[in-house]
Amino acid sequence: MIGILDLDKPDFGESSVMKEGEVPVFWACGVTPQAIVMHTKPDIAITHAPGHMFITDRRDQQLGVL
């Protein structure tokens, strides 16, 4: 469950107009993991700043995330 209780009142951003027969599609964005990190306060977290993405040539295994 993603936690959107009312499509007319989203947790972040503005509501979208849904036309008859349309199906909403959701995707993770930077706000979602940032909210989780602020709530759980892990020792370390790698995320992005608005408009910036973390890019590396190292494999996941080299970073110890898998």
C-alpha positions as a Python dict, from the first residue, in 0.01 Angstrom:
ca = {
    (1, 'M'): (0, 0, 0),
    (2, 'I'): (137, 341, -92),
    (3, 'G'): (-73, 535, 157),
    (4, 'I'): (-272, 769, -66),
    (5, 'L'): (-606, 774, 109),
    (6, 'D'): (-772, 1043, -102),
    (7, 'L'): (-660, 1121, -460),
    (8, 'D'): (-810, 1469, -424),
    (9, 'K'): (-581, 1538, -123),
    (10, 'P'): (-234, 1389, -190),
    (11, 'D'): (34, 1388, 82),
    (12, 'F'): (270, 1586, -145),
    (13, 'G'): (208, 1804, -448),
    (14, 'E'): (-122, 1890, -606),
    (15, 'S'): (-411, 1665, -697),
    (16, 'S'): (-456, 1544, -1054),
    (17, 'V'): (-777, 1557, -1252),
    (18, 'M'): (-894, 1204, -1327),
    (19, 'K'): (-1120, 1161, -1628),
    (20, 'E'): (-1378, 885, -1664),
    (21, 'G'): (-1205, 556, -1747),
    (22, 'E'): (-853, 675, -1655),
    (23, 'V'): (-642, 474, -1412),
    (24, 'P'): (-390, 655, -1189),
    (25, 'V'): (-27, 542, -1205),
    (26, 'F'): (220, 622, -929),
    (27, 'W'): (598, 609, -913),
    (28, 'A'): (853, 670, -641),
    (29, 'C'): (1013, 1012, -639),
    (30, 'G'): (1276, 1181, -426),
    (31, 'V'): (1025, 1303, -168),
    (32, 'T'): (922, 951, -65),
    (33, 'P'): (1268, 820, 38),
    (34, 'Q'): (1360, 1154, 195),
    (35, 'A'): (1049, 1141, 415),
    (36, 'I'): (1136, 783, 518),
    (37, 'V'): (1498, 875, 595),
    (38, 'M'): (1388, 1172, 807),
    (39, 'H'): (1148, 945, 999),
    (40, 'T'): (1379, 643, 1051),
    (41, 'K'): (1708, 838, 1095),
    (42, 'P'): (1948, 567, 965),
    (43, 'D'): (2321, 594, 1032),
    (44, 'I'): (2384, 650, 660),
    (45, 'A'): (2167, 715, 356),
    (46, 'I'): (2251, 793, -6),
    (47, 'T'): (1988, 990, -191),
    (48, 'H'): (1976, 1288, -422),
    (49, 'A'): (1919, 1660, -404),
    (50, 'P'): (1633, 1811, -604),
    (51, 'G'): (1736, 1816, -968),
    (52, 'H'): (2045, 1600, -906),
    (53, 'M'): (2096, 1225, -929),
    (54, 'F'): (2370, 1008, -773),
    (55, 'I'): (2565, 846, -1058),
    (56, 'T'): (2865, 618, -1016),
    (57, 'D'): (3060, 365, -1219),
    (58, 'R'): (3084, 130, -921),
    (59, 'R'): (2867, -182, -908),
    (60, 'D'): (2615, -237, -626),
    (61, 'Q'): (2828, -522, -494),
    (62, 'Q'): (3128, -287, -462),
    (63, 'L'): (2920, -43, -259),
    (64, 'G'): (2802, -318, -24),
    (65, 'V'): (2432, -256, -88),
    (66, 'L'): (2350, -605, -215),
}
